[in-house]
């Protein structure tokens, strides 16, 4: 079958590791299903796989792609949850210490067909296109969990989104606005959020890529009792002295810092229902056939495309 895959890691020239061509058909283990792919979206994680970041060198070659949407053998249209749990894991998918995402231990979604655990497919609302559905699995799922599971925000409250407005930050702003929250940003290029006035404090602050030097700034922008929600590994390390200052902020103003690592199957179902009900859609900035995947990777590396980059595949 045709696929986009990483032949080997190349830290300095990642596109040299990208190949387009034939890969073996997916092996379908007991309790797994085959999804015939219709669309898959590109994430920085895929560039990281080409570079060899957090990957076992013996795992290559590996089919790329975390996110996607397609059709099961019986014709059911589905969206794929990227997080794959250890066999027998019970509970929230995000809390499994042995979890991985597609394209790490198992081949990913940039292929004509992919095998995933049956629990990793969620029915796609008919009104949601395959291209839009393919954008929900990682960035927008993380945004949904940050906003609706961890932040404690209610309609009418104020939230500040920090960092470069990539897919996660954009998802937080769009979802929050659609839910009746007032969304603010310090990036004046953000059309969907208001520019935050100097000195204003917020009910929640979302870390969409802040570094160590911004932690103090992020906490200073919180109201007492507010929540700072951080996605994944984006906040970096802290020095001992700085950590003590951070604890002072947290303890004496009763603020909270909450980590967020993607989302659960329940979260994905909730996100899809929200999009179906509101008509909100992730913005697709570039839609190309999988056979032209290199064009999408170059656009991501050059940061020339606003919105998600989607690879499409023909139907059977």
Buried (B, 14 or more C-beta within 10 A) or exposed (E): EBBBBBBEBBEEEBEEBBBBEEBEEBEEEEEBBBBBBBBBBBBBBBBBBBBBEEBEEEBBBBBBBBBBBBBBEEEEBBBBBBBBBEEEBEEBBBEBEEBBBBBBBBBBBBBBBBBBBEBBBBEBBEEBBBBBBBBBBBBBBBBBBBBBBBBBBEEEBBBBBBBEBBBBBBBBBBBBBBBEBBBBBBBEEBEBBEEBEEEEBBBBBBBBBBEEEBBEEBBEBBBEEBBBBBBBEBBEEEEEEBEEBBEEBBEEBEBBBBBBBBBBBBBBBBBBEBBBEEEBBBBBBBBBEBBEBBBBBEBBEEEEBEBBBBBBBEEE
